[in-house]
């Protein structure tokens, strides 16, 4: 059978639209990279090539601290939210118990509410309970917004699960714990990895919820960057941004596997 | 589950309680007051809500208009190419949000790249003031949220059976007619999903208006944040505004759900 070819008018229009959107998506990023080598202290035209802001970047203790804070929070919240995600997804699998629908709803709700509201509500919670804001409160906040995503990603993996494998193992006399670790867990693994990656990216990227739940002296990178932009000292931000973009590209290029998992997760 | 109850539901309860208290410069006083709601009903905060609403509508519409042809193009591309094209859409979306907003500041600034280019091309003589306008806010919002529209659109268009289009055109329908009577109705699910992902977060936008917008036109997200962060604080007001925004979101979700149900029912009928 001959392959359907889109009407010529639409094909032309779509290619144009695609190209334009690509330019739209990438121009700001390209400009950022180019201007990280610009020898100027404020936003302005091209003033000559320099790498001195990269040197400044590596000598800046605040940026280093913010970087490690970000990594620490992202690592811990990925670990906790993925673990809780696995447990919740497995728990929700037993379709019979009452209140299951309410629980499923509770998992979806945070996804359809603007982030800022979660930030506000957590800020007030920490005020009400008189908890000092800092690393601990940021970690709680990050786990809270990651958890819905991890549960849903792992659930979607469990959906297509072939229970005849479990039944076969049972017939052959395998213990439940053996079945879990040898059959179920390995089959869930792609979902778990995808959930973890998603949680990690969400955590690194978050600004608004961190903004409401971090105290003075505990900055993550987005918080630090925003503060710096607001104060108008932008020189190291260009180079920092370029490194962060390079890091993203690096991940994309070297990890073909990760790429596939991310697409299936989306 | 306990986690979500403790850190998702309970905080909202506190927001509700706080919205009925009296403000203090740094904190709240535990005295019941309806002042926050009185101000909202008096319409003192109508403007930020209208602005945010307008922003969300514009952002969503432009994202649909730009996203549709792109999603269509990717869905119609050769299978091997599709994943690569998708990656190109996703990369910016993995890049840190603040960094992307910041790069627009460089691009749009008064002394920025766009103005330099336009002046040296002789198209304008004085720099355009795009930064710090509502136009800049919409532009950057579209930039940030476009992938959220393209991805769900792509996943519905990919499943679309293009032989239907062939059949329609064999039967004499022209391109435009075939598009409106077949492609578009079948893609509505994707448009709904994309709208959900773009419209709702746009209502609560803070960072983009804050970094590229104008301090004279404040959006709801900014007003709420200022009431919480800036001194004198007004946490009851922030709480009441948050709950109003939540209510607005809930109403929007219900409307969308209703429209979606209606659309499905109509499709099943025909």
Interface residues (C-beta under 8 A of the other chain):
Chain A: X4 X6 X7 X9 X10 X11 X13 X14 X15 X17 X18 X21 X22 X24 X25 X26 X27 X28 X29 X31 X32 X35 X42 X43 X44 X45 X84 X88 X91 X103 X106 X107 X109 X110 X112 X113 X114 X115 X116 X117 X118 X120 X121 X122 X123 X124 X125 X127 X128 X140 X141 X143 X144 X147 X148 X201 X204 X205 X207 X208 X211 X212 X221 X222 X225 X226 X229 X234 X237 X238 X241 X244 X245 X248 X249 X251 X252 X259 X260 X262 X263 X266
Chain B: X1 X3 X4 X5 X7 X8 X9 X10 X11 X12 X14 X15 X18 X27 X28 X66 X67 X69 X70 X72 X73 X74 X76 X83 X85 X86 X87 X88 X89 X90 X91 X92 X94 X95 X96 X97 X98 X99 X100 X102 X103 X104 X105 X106 X107 X109 X111 X112 X113 X116 X143 X146 X151 X162 X163 X165 X166 X169 X175 X178 X179 X196 X200 X201 X203 X204 X205 X206 X207 X211 X221 X224 X225 X228 X235 X238 X239 X242 X245 X246 X249 X253
